Amino acid sequence: MATVKNDTSSVDEGVRQSKPVAQLASPPSAFAPATRTYRDKLYTSRTLILTDNRTLAVVAGQVTVPADDTAALDCLHQHPDLEPLE
């Protein structure tokens, strides 16, 4: 028969309990994909159709795309009614 021993010292428990929760959790932005946001200077709501037939929704005067979506970024950059937000 096997014996199970839980070897947890009180020093380890004290260290674990003294750390604030904020230090234990990683920040949410560490896992969020990079995005680029553009402001629509003319409309607060519309649908943009890209050259590859994908659509982008302008919501509340803004449209956000992944930073690595070169086709969408090219379209947004060339559009006269859109300006990048920094």
N, CA, C and O atoms as a MOPAC input file, in Angstrom:
PM7 MOZYME 1SCF
protein

 N      0.84600 1    -1.16700 1     0.00000 1
 C      0.00000 1     0.00000 1     0.00000 1
 C      0.89400 1     1.23400 1     0.00000 1
 O      1.89500 1     1.27200 1     0.71600 1
 N      0.54100 1     2.24800 1    -0.80100 1
 C      1.34100 1     3.46200 1    -0.91600 1
 C      0.90600 1     4.48000 1     0.12200 1
 O     -0.26700 1     4.58000 1     0.48300 1
 N      1.88100 1     5.22200 1     0.58300 1
 C      1.60700 1     6.28900 1     1.53300 1
 C      1.73900 1     7.62400 1     0.82000 1
 O      2.72300 1     7.86400 1     0.12000 1
 N      0.76900 1     8.47600 1     0.99400 1
 C      0.79500 1     9.79700 1     0.38100 1
 C      1.12800 1    10.80900 1     1.45600 1
 O      0.49200 1    10.86100 1     2.50900 1
 N      2.13900 1    11.61300 1     1.16700 1
 C      2.54600 1    12.62100 1     2.13700 1
 C      2.38900 1    13.99400 1     1.49400 1
 O      2.97100 1    14.26300 1     0.44400 1
 N      1.62400 1    14.83400 1     2.10900 1
 C      1.48400 1    16.21200 1     1.65700 1
 C      2.49700 1    17.05000 1     2.41700 1
 O      2.31400 1    17.34100 1     3.59900 1
 N      3.56000 1    17.43200 1     1.73500 1
 C      4.62600 1    18.18800 1     2.37700 1
 C      4.50500 1    19.65900 1     1.99200 1
 O      5.14300 1    20.12400 1     1.04700 1
 N      3.69200 1    20.36600 1     2.72500 1
 C      3.51500 1    21.78400 1     2.47700 1
 C      3.95700 1    22.51700 1     3.72900 1
 O      3.34200 1    22.39400 1     4.78800 1
 N      5.00800 1    23.26700 1     3.59700 1
 C      5.50400 1    23.98800 1     4.76700 1
 C      4.69100 1    25.24900 1     4.98400 1
 O      4.10800 1    25.79200 1     4.04500 1
 N      4.65500 1    25.70300 1     6.19900 1
 C      3.89700 1    26.91400 1     6.51400 1
 C      4.54600 1    28.14800 1     5.89600 1
 O      3.86600 1    29.14500 1     5.65600 1
 N      5.85100 1    28.09700 1     5.63500 1
 C      6.53000 1    29.22800 1     5.00400 1
 C      6.03200 1    29.39300 1     3.57300 1
 O      5.77100 1    30.51100 1     3.13000 1
 N      5.89700 1    28.26800 1     2.83800 1
 C      5.39400 1    28.33400 1     1.46900 1
 C      3.97400 1    28.88000 1     1.43000 1
 O      3.63900 1    29.69400 1     0.57100 1
 N      3.14500 1    28.43100 1     2.36100 1
 C      1.77000 1    28.90600 1     2.38200 1
 C      1.70600 1    30.39800 1     2.68000 1
 O      0.89700 1    31.11600 1     2.09200 1
 N      2.54900 1    30.86200 1     3.58300 1
 C      2.56700 1    32.28000 1     3.91700 1
 C      2.97500 1    33.12900 1     2.73700 1
 O      2.43600 1    34.21900 1     2.54200 1
 N      3.91600 1    32.65100 1     1.94900 1
 C      4.36000 1    33.39600 1     0.77600 1
 C      3.25800 1    33.42800 1    -0.26400 1
 O      2.99300 1    34.47400 1    -0.85600 1
 N      2.61600 1    32.29800 1    -0.49200 1
 C      1.54800 1    32.24500 1    -1.48200 1
 C      0.36900 1    33.12500 1    -1.08000 1
 O     -0.22700 1    33.78700 1    -1.93000 1
 N      0.03500 1    33.13800 1     0.18800 1
 C     -1.11100 1    33.91100 1     0.63300 1
 C     -0.81900 1    35.40400 1     0.67500 1
 O     -1.74200 1    36.21300 1     0.58100 1
 N      0.44400 1    35.78300 1     0.81400 1
 C      0.75400 1    37.19900 1     0.93100 1
 C      0.80800 1    37.91000 1    -0.41700 1
 O      0.80100 1    39.14100 1    -0.45100 1
 N      0.86300 1    37.17500 1    -1.53200 1
 C      0.91100 1    37.80900 1    -2.84700 1
 C     -0.46500 1    38.32800 1    -3.22900 1
 O     -1.45000 1    37.60200 1    -3.10300 1
 N     -0.55200 1    39.56600 1    -3.69200 1
 C     -1.84000 1    40.08000 1    -4.16800 1
 C     -2.28000 1    39.34400 1    -5.43100 1
 O     -1.45400 1    38.83900 1    -6.19200 1
 N     -3.56500 1    39.29300 1    -5.63600 1
 C     -4.11800 1    38.60600 1    -6.80000 1
 C     -3.61600 1    39.24100 1    -8.08700 1
 O     -3.40400 1    38.53900 1    -9.07600 1
 N     -3.42300 1    40.54800 1    -8.09500 1
 C     -2.96900 1    41.24300 1    -9.30200 1
 C     -1.60700 1    40.73800 1    -9.76400 1
 O     -1.33200 1    40.72800 1   -10.96400 1
 N     -0.76000 1    40.32500 1    -8.84800 1
 C      0.55000 1    39.81100 1    -9.22800 1
 C      0.45600 1    38.39700 1    -9.78100 1
 O      1.27600 1    38.00400 1   -10.61100 1
 N     -0.51100 1    37.64100 1    -9.34400 1
 C     -0.63400 1    36.26200 1    -9.79300 1
 C     -1.25200 1    36.16900 1   -11.18200 1
 O     -0.91000 1    35.27200 1   -11.95300 1
 N     -2.13800 1    37.06800 1   -11.50300 1
 C     -2.80800 1    37.03300 1   -12.80100 1
 C     -2.00900 1    37.83400 1   -13.81500 1
 O     -1.47200 1    38.89700 1   -13.50200 1
 N     -1.93700 1    37.31200 1   -15.03300 1
 C     -1.25200 1    38.05800 1   -16.08600 1
 C     -2.20000 1    39.11300 1   -16.64000 1
 O     -3.41500 1    38.91900 1   -16.62500 1
 N     -1.66600 1    40.21200 1   -17.12200 1
 C     -2.53500 1    41.26500 1   -17.64600 1
 C     -3.27600 1    40.80300 1   -18.89300 1
 O     -2.70800 1    40.07000 1   -19.70400 1
 N     -4.53700 1    41.21600 1   -19.06600 1
 C     -5.31100 1    40.75900 1   -20.22200 1
 C     -4.72500 1    41.22000 1   -21.54100 1
 O     -4.91100 1    40.55200 1   -22.55800 1
 N     -4.02300 1    42.34000 1   -21.55500 1
 C     -3.46300 1    42.83700 1   -22.80400 1
 C     -2.32000 1    41.96100 1   -23.31300 1
 O     -1.94700 1    42.05200 1   -24.48200 1
 N     -1.76200 1    41.11500 1   -22.44800 1
 C     -0.66300 1    40.24900 1   -22.87100 1
 C     -1.14000 1    39.21600 1   -23.89200 1
 O     -0.34400 1    38.73200 1   -24.69700 1
 N     -2.40900 1    38.88000 1   -23.86800 1
 C     -2.92900 1    37.86000 1   -24.76900 1
 C     -3.80400 1    38.43900 1   -25.87600 1
 O     -4.19500 1    37.71800 1   -26.79400 1
 N     -4.11100 1    39.70800 1   -25.80000 1
 C     -4.95900 1    40.33200 1   -26.81500 1
 C     -4.16300 1    40.56800 1   -28.09600 1
 O     -3.03400 1    41.05600 1   -28.04800 1
 N     -4.74600 1    40.22300 1   -29.23400 1
 C     -4.03500 1    40.46800 1   -30.48800 1
 C     -3.92400 1    41.96400 1   -30.76300 1
 O     -4.78300 1    42.74700 1   -30.35700 1
 N     -2.86200 1    42.34600 1   -31.45300 1
 C     -2.67100 1    43.74900 1   -31.80100 1
 C     -3.69800 1    44.15600 1   -32.85000 1
 O     -3.96200 1    43.41100 1   -33.79400 1
 N     -4.26700 1    45.32900 1   -32.68000 1
 C     -5.27400 1    45.82200 1   -33.61400 1
 C     -4.96400 1    47.25800 1   -34.01500 1
 O     -4.18200 1    47.95000 1   -33.36200 1
 N     -5.58600 1    47.68500 1   -35.09000 1
 C     -5.50500 1    49.06700 1   -35.55800 1
 C     -6.93400 1    49.58100 1   -35.68600 1
 O     -7.81100 1    48.88400 1   -36.19600 1
 N     -7.15800 1    50.79300 1   -35.22300 1
 C     -8.48400 1    51.39200 1   -35.26900 1
 C     -8.44700 1    52.65400 1   -36.11700 1
 O     -7.53100 1    53.47000 1   -36.01300 1
 N     -9.45700 1    52.79100 1   -36.94900 1
 C     -9.60800 1    53.96900 1   -37.80100 1
 C    -10.91300 1    54.66500 1   -37.44000 1
 O    -11.89100 1    54.01900 1   -37.06500 1
 N    -10.91900 1    55.98400 1   -37.55700 1
 C    -12.11700 1    56.78800 1   -37.31900 1
 C    -12.73400 1    57.15900 1   -38.65500 1
 O    -12.05300 1    57.61700 1   -39.57300 1
 N    -14.03800 1    56.95000 1   -38.74100 1
 C    -14.77800 1    57.34100 1   -39.94200 1
 C    -15.21400 1    58.79300 1   -39.75500 1
 O    -15.98000 1    59.10200 1   -38.84200 1
 N    -14.72800 1    59.67600 1   -40.61400 1
 C    -15.01300 1    61.10700 1   -40.49400 1
 C    -16.38100 1    61.48200 1   -41.05000 1
 O    -16.84100 1    62.60400 1   -40.84000 1
 N    -17.03600 1    60.56700 1   -41.75200 1
 C    -18.29200 1    60.90100 1   -42.41300 1
 C    -19.49800 1    60.16900 1   -41.82400 1
 O    -20.56100 1    60.76500 1   -41.65000 1
 N    -19.33800 1    58.88100 1   -41.51600 1
 C    -20.45900 1    58.07500 1   -41.03600 1
 C    -20.15500 1    57.48500 1   -39.66200 1
 O    -19.00300 1    57.21000 1   -39.32700 1
 N    -21.22000 1    57.29700 1   -38.87100 1
 C    -21.06500 1    56.60500 1   -37.59200 1
 C    -21.34900 1    55.12000 1   -37.73300 1
 O    -20.97000 1    54.33200 1   -36.86600 1
 N    -22.01300 1    54.72900 1   -38.81500 1
 C    -22.34400 1    53.32500 1   -39.03700 1
 C    -22.42800 1    53.06200 1   -40.53400 1
 O    -23.18200 1    53.71900 1   -41.25200 1
 N    -21.64800 1    52.09800 1   -40.99000 1
 C    -21.70900 1    51.65400 1   -42.38800 1
 C    -20.91700 1    50.37000 1   -42.53500 1
 O    -20.21600 1    49.95000 1   -41.61400 1
 N    -21.03300 1    49.74900 1   -43.69900 1
 C    -20.28800 1    48.53400 1   -44.00800 1
 C    -19.32500 1    48.83100 1   -45.14300 1
 O    -19.71900 1    49.33400 1   -46.19500 1
 N    -18.05400 1    48.51500 1   -44.91700 1
 C    -17.02500 1    48.68100 1   -45.94200 1
 C    -16.77200 1    47.32400 1   -46.58500 1
 O    -16.65200 1    46.32000 1   -45.88400 1
 N    -16.69100 1    47.28500 1   -47.89900 1
 C    -16.42700 1    46.03700 1   -48.61900 1
 C    -15.00800 1    46.10000 1   -49.16200 1
 O    -14.66000 1    47.00100 1   -49.92600 1
 N    -14.19300 1    45.13100 1   -48.75800 1
 C    -12.79700 1    45.07800 1   -49.19100 1
 C    -12.69200 1    44.47600 1   -50.58600 1
 O    -13.65800 1    43.91600 1   -51.10400 1
 N    -11.52200 1    44.59500 1   -51.18600 1
 C    -11.30100 1    44.06500 1   -52.53800 1
 C    -11.42400 1    42.54500 1   -52.59800 1
 O    -11.71200 1    41.99100 1   -53.65900 1
 N    -11.20700 1    41.86300 1   -51.46500 1
 C    -11.35500 1    40.40100 1   -51.44200 1
 C    -12.75800 1    39.97700 1   -50.98100 1
 O    -12.96400 1    38.83600 1   -50.56600 1
 N    -13.72300 1    40.91700 1   -51.06000 1
 C    -15.13700 1    40.69600 1   -50.74200 1
 C    -15.43700 1    40.47300 1   -49.26300 1
 O    -16.54700 1    40.06300 1   -48.92200 1
 N    -14.49600 1    40.72800 1   -48.39600 1
 C    -14.78500 1    40.71100 1   -46.96200 1
 C    -15.42300 1    42.04200 1   -46.58800 1
 O    -15.26200 1    43.03700 1   -47.29500 1
 N    -16.14100 1    42.05200 1   -45.48000 1
 C    -16.76800 1    43.28900 1   -45.02700 1
 C    -16.20900 1    43.70600 1   -43.67200 1
 O    -15.84100 1    42.87500 1   -42.84200 1
 N    -16.16000 1    45.01400 1   -43.47700 1
 C    -15.76000 1    45.59300 1   -42.19800 1
 C    -16.88800 1    46.50100 1   -41.73800 1
 O    -17.41100 1    47.29100 1   -42.52400 1
 N    -17.26100 1    46.39600 1   -40.48600 1
 C    -18.35200 1    47.20800 1   -39.95300 1
 C    -17.80200 1    48.43300 1   -39.23800 1
 O    -16.94400 1    48.32800 1   -38.36200 1
 N    -18.30700 1    49.58200 1   -39.62300 1
 C    -18.02900 1    50.81700 1   -38.89200 1
 C    -19.10600 1    50.92200 1   -37.81800 1
 O    -20.29700 1    50.97000 1   -38.12800 1
 N    -18.68800 1    50.95800 1   -36.56600 1
 C    -19.60700 1    51.03300 1   -35.43700 1
 C    -19.18600 1    52.20600 1   -34.56900 1
 O    -18.02200 1    52.31700 1   -34.18600 1
 N    -20.12300 1    53.07000 1   -34.26400 1
 C    -19.85900 1    54.26600 1   -33.45600 1
 C    -18.73800 1    55.10100 1   -34.06500 1
 O    -17.94600 1    55.71300 1   -33.34800 1
 N    -18.68100 1    55.11900 1   -35.37700 1
 C    -17.69200 1    55.93600 1   -36.07100 1
 C    -16.29500 1    55.36800 1   -36.09800 1
 O    -15.34700 1    56.07200 1   -36.44700 1
 N    -16.14400 1    54.08000 1   -35.72900 1
 C    -14.82200 1    53.46400 1   -35.71900 1
 C    -14.86300 1    52.07200 1   -36.32400 1
 O    -15.87700 1    51.37800 1   -36.26300 1
 N    -13.73700 1    51.67900 1   -36.91100 1
 C    -13.57200 1    50.32800 1   -37.43500 1
 C    -12.21200 1    49.82500 1   -36.96300 1
 O    -11.21100 1    50.53500 1   -37.05600 1
 N    -12.18600 1    48.59300 1   -36.45700 1
 C    -10.96400 1    48.00700 1   -35.91200 1
 C    -10.65000 1    46.71800 1   -36.65400 1
 O    -11.53200 1    45.89300 1   -36.89200 1
 N     -9.37200 1    46.55400 1   -37.01900 1
 C     -8.92200 1    45.35700 1   -37.73200 1
 C     -7.64500 1    44.84300 1   -37.07500 1
 O     -6.94100 1    45.60800 1   -36.41500 1
 N     -7.33700 1    43.55500 1   -37.24700 1
 C     -6.06800 1    43.03200 1   -36.74000 1
 C     -4.88700 1    43.73500 1   -37.40300 1
 O     -4.94600 1    44.08500 1   -38.58200 1
 N     -3.82800 1    43.93600 1   -36.65000 1
 C     -2.65600 1    44.65500 1   -37.15600 1
 C     -1.94800 1    43.90400 1   -38.27200 1
 O     -1.19600 1    44.51000 1   -39.03500 1
 N     -2.17000 1    42.60200 1   -38.38600 1
 C     -1.50100 1    41.82700 1   -39.43500 1
 C     -2.37400 1    41.62300 1   -40.67900 1
 O     -1.97600 1    40.90000 1   -41.59300 1
 N     -3.54100 1    42.23900 1   -40.72600 1
 C     -4.43900 1    42.13400 1   -41.88200 1
 C     -4.06400 1    43.22000 1   -42.89000 1
 O     -4.63700 1    44.30900 1   -42.88600 1
 N     -3.10200 1    42.91200 1   -43.74700 1
 C     -2.56700 1    43.91900 1   -44.66700 1
 C     -3.59800 1    44.37900 1   -45.69300 1
 O     -3.60100 1    45.55200 1   -46.06900 1
 N     -4.46500 1    43.49400 1   -46.15100 1
 C     -5.48200 1    43.88400 1   -47.13400 1
 C     -6.44000 1    44.91200 1   -46.53700 1
 O     -6.76000 1    45.91300 1   -47.17800 1
 N     -6.89300 1    44.66600 1   -45.32400 1
 C     -7.80800 1    45.60600 1   -44.67200 1
 C     -7.10500 1    46.92100 1   -44.35800 1
 O     -7.68000 1    47.99400 1   -44.54500 1
 N     -5.87200 1    46.84400 1   -43.88500 1
 C     -5.13500 1    48.06600 1   -43.56100 1
 C     -4.87900 1    48.91500 1   -44.80100 1
 O     -4.97100 1    50.14100 1   -44.74200 1
 N     -4.56300 1    48.27800 1   -45.91300 1
 C     -4.36200 1    49.02200 1   -47.16400 1
 C     -5.64100 1    49.74400 1   -47.57600 1
 O     -5.60400 1    50.91200 1   -47.96300 1
 N     -6.76000 1    49.05200 1   -47.49100 1
 C     -8.04300 1    49.64900 1   -47.86000 1
 C     -8.38300 1    50.82200 1   -46.93900 1
 O     -8.79800 1    51.88300 1   -47.40500 1
 N     -8.20700 1    50.62900 1   -45.64400 1
 C     -8.53300 1    51.69000 1   -44.69200 1
 C     -7.60800 1    52.88900 1   -44.85400 1
 O     -8.04400 1    54.03500 1   -44.74700 1
 N     -6.34300 1    52.62500 1   -45.11100 1
 C     -5.36900 1    53.70700 1   -45.27100 1
 C     -5.67300 1    54.55600 1   -46.51100 1
 O     -5.47500 1    55.77100 1   -46.49600 1
 N     -6.14600 1    53.92300 1   -47.56900 1
 C     -6.41900 1    54.63200 1   -48.82200 1
 C     -7.78600 1    55.32000 1   -48.85000 1
 O     -8.03500 1    56.17500 1   -49.70000 1
 N     -8.66200 1    54.95300 1   -47.93100 1
 C    -10.02000 1    55.50600 1   -47.94700 1
 C     -9.99700 1    56.96800 1   -47.49900 1
 O     -9.42900 1    57.27800 1   -46.45200 1
 N    -10.60500 1    57.87100 1   -48.27400 1
 C    -10.53400 1    59.30200 1   -47.94000 1
 C    -11.32100 1    59.70400 1   -46.69000 1
 O    -11.03900 1    60.74800 1   -46.10200 1
 N    -12.30300 1    58.89700 1   -46.27500 1
 C    -13.12100 1    59.24600 1   -45.11400 1
 C    -12.59000 1    58.67300 1   -43.80500 1
 O    -13.17200 1    58.91000 1   -42.74600 1
 N    -11.50300 1    57.92800 1   -43.86400 1
 C    -10.99400 1    57.25400 1   -42.66800 1
 C     -9.63300 1    57.79900 1   -42.28200 1
 O     -8.79900 1    58.10800 1   -43.13200 1
 N     -9.42700 1    57.91100 1   -40.95800 1
 C     -8.12300 1    58.33000 1   -40.45900 1
 C     -7.71800 1    57.42200 1   -39.30400 1
 O     -8.56300 1    57.05600 1   -38.48700 1
 N     -6.44200 1    57.05300 1   -39.22000 1
 C     -5.99600 1    56.16200 1   -38.14800 1
 C     -6.02300 1    56.86000 1   -36.79500 1
 O     -5.72200 1    58.04900 1   -36.68600 1
 N     -6.38500 1    56.11100 1   -35.78000 1
 C     -6.32100 1    56.59800 1   -34.40400 1
 C     -5.04400 1    56.06700 1   -33.77400 1
 O     -4.70600 1    54.89500 1   -33.94100 1
 N     -4.35900 1    56.89500 1   -33.07600 1
 C     -3.10500 1    56.47100 1   -32.44400 1
 C     -3.23900 1    56.40400 1   -30.95200 1
 O     -2.27900 1    56.06400 1   -30.26100 1

